[in-house]
Amino acid sequence: MGELPSRDEALAMLRSVGCPPGVIKHCERVADLALSLARACLRAGLEVDLELVEVGALLHDMGRARTHSIGHVFLGAEMARELGLPDEVVRIILTHAGGVRPELAEAFGWPPGDYGPEGIEEKIVAYADKLVRGPSVVPFEEALRALEEELGPDHPAVGNLAKIHEELGAFLGEALGGARPAGEDIRSL
């Protein structure tokens, strides 16, 4: 893996490519949650690259500098490549949406595929991205319902989010379920 930018360098990259302040704030919130999840995974015995999680989460919506459509996934991955970012970061950007329909990938000049997250760092960032809504972290069930309403229940991103929740839940237990005391959220992991 090439050298990862620092948090400050990643934030500077977002500003330099023209990401709106609201997108940058979202990326910071996703990074904070993703780091909490990654640390909990480490404590549970999983190998996780914390720096990769942080940088990938900070840069995951880089493509929103150019579009707010789902195409931001592919444009962001291309922008990251142009900036010389490591392939692992490009892959997080490319998979953070949880998956896309193969024909959409082809429309953006990418090989057909659903581009679902595969590595643990990719899964953590994709999961955190779906749970961050504005200034809040929503319960998994709410995030899943919103995704189903937005994309339809058969969309690859819906199935991938449920699989990630199940996989992380096997290591993190109740913390990922809906049974958290009022006022306590997943960030306390």
N, C-alpha and C positions, 0 to 999 in steps of 0.2 A: 504494500500500500504506500502511496506517496504521502508527503507530509500534509497533515490536516491543518487548516487554518485555526487560529484561536477563536474564542467566542467573539471578541471585539473585531477580529478580521472578518468573520462570517457576517456579522451585522453590518460592517462597512461594505461588504460585497452586495448585500441586499439593497442598501441605500444607493450604491454606485450603479446598479442595473435599473434603478427606478421603482423599486417596490414601494407602494404606498405605506404611510406610517401604520395604518390599521393592520395591514398584512404583517409588517415587522413585529408589531405587538403580539399578534396571533402566534407567529413563529417562536417568539420568546416564551409564551405560555406553553406551547407544545413542547419546547425544549425542557422547560422546568418539569413538566409532568413526565416526559420520557426519561429524564435523568432519575427521577424518583422511582419509576418502574424498573429501570436498569439496575439501580442500586439494590432494590428489593430482589431482583433476579440474582444478582451476585451473592447476596446473603443467603439465598435459597440454593446456592451451589452451581448456578449456570455461569458459563463464561460469556461475558458481555464487554464489549469495548465502549467504555463510557465516553471517551472523546469522540468516537464515531457517532454514537447516539446523539450527543449534544450538537455536533456540527451538522449532521444529517437533518436533525429536527429544526435547527435554525434555518437551514437552506431549503427545506422541503417545498416551500411555496415560492421559490425564486421565479418560476414561470409566470406568476401572477403580476409580474411587472409588465407583461405583454398581453395577457388575457386572463379573464376570470372563468373561462370555460374549462372543461375537463382537459382541453388541450394544453393547459398550463403544466401538466405532468411531463409531456414530451418536450415542450419548449424549455422548461426548466432543466431537464436532463441535458438538452443540447447546450444551453447556456453554461451549465456546470462543466461540460466537456471543453467548451471554448475557453473557460477560465482556468483550465488545467487541473481541475479538482480530481482527486483519486476516484477510480472506478466505483469504489464502495459507496462514496457519497452520491455519485451519479445514480447508482442503483437504488439508494434510499429515495431520492427524488422521484425516480421513475416508478417506484412501487408504492409510494405513500398513500395513493388514493385507494389502495386495497385491491385494485384490479379494474380492468377496462375490458370492453368487448373487443375481440380480435379485429373486427373491421375498422374500429376507431384507430387502433394502432397503425393499421395499413394506411389509413387516410393521412396520417402524419408522417408516413414514410418509414415506419418501424416495421420489423418483421411481425407477422401475426402472433398474438399471444394475449393472455389476460393480464400479464404484468402484476401478478399478486406478489406480496412480500414473501421471501423465502428464509433469509437469515434472521437470527434473533434481533439484531439491531434494526433491520427493516421492519420486522413485525412490531417492535416496540414503538417506533416512530409512527407507523400507520395507525396503530391502536390509539396512541396518545392524540393524534390529529383528530380522530373521530370523536374523542371524548371532550375535547376542548370546544366549548360553545361560548363565544364572547369572553367575558371575564371568568366564566365558571367551568368547572369540570362536571359533566353530567354523568349519571349512572349509565352503565353499559346498555341496559334495556332501552333507555331513552335514545341513546345514540344509534342503536340497531334499528329501532322503530323509525327514526328520522331518515336513516339511510334507505330502508325499505320503501318509505313513502316517496323519497326523492328518485330512486333508481328502479324500484320494483323488486319484489322478493327473490327473483331468479338471477339478479345481476351478480357477476363474480365477486364484486366488492362486499356484498352482503354476506355471502357464504364465507369469504376469507376473514371478515371481521369476527364472525361467530367462531371460526376455527382458532383464530388467534386468542380470543377470549378463553376458549376451552383449554388451549395449550398453556397460556400464562396462568390460568386458574389452577392447573395441576401443580404448579410450583408455588403460587402465591395464595392459594386457597380463598378463604372468605373475603379477603381484601378486594377481590375483583367482583364479588357477587353484589347483589343489591342490598345486602343486610349490613349496612353501616349505620352506626348511631347518628342521629341528627347532628349536623355540623362537622362530622368527620368525613373526609373524602379520601380518595385514592392517593392524594399527595402526601398523606401521613405515613405512607409505606416506608 
